[in-house]
């Protein structure tokens, strides 16, 4: 990764875009190198396997909402929690 001896970025443009969007140096380097090797569209199709919030339990939604700093998640109904999490 950047800063390590012998490491090289293979797609500096994508790396810089990811860094501007808030990705860590390691994550941006990992993604940009994978995209250069396998193609951006193939790398982009990976991931996104967390599932829908509607499938989560209320307890799990409340815990995630607390982690993200949603105000008063313990007072919210499931539909309110889902909306609050999607707006984050």
Buried (B, 14 or more C-beta within 10 A) or exposed (E): BEEEEEEEBEBEEBBEBBBEEEBEBEBBBBBBBBBBEEEBEEBEEEEEEEEEBEEBEBEEBBEBBEEEEBEEBEEBEBEBBBEBBEEE
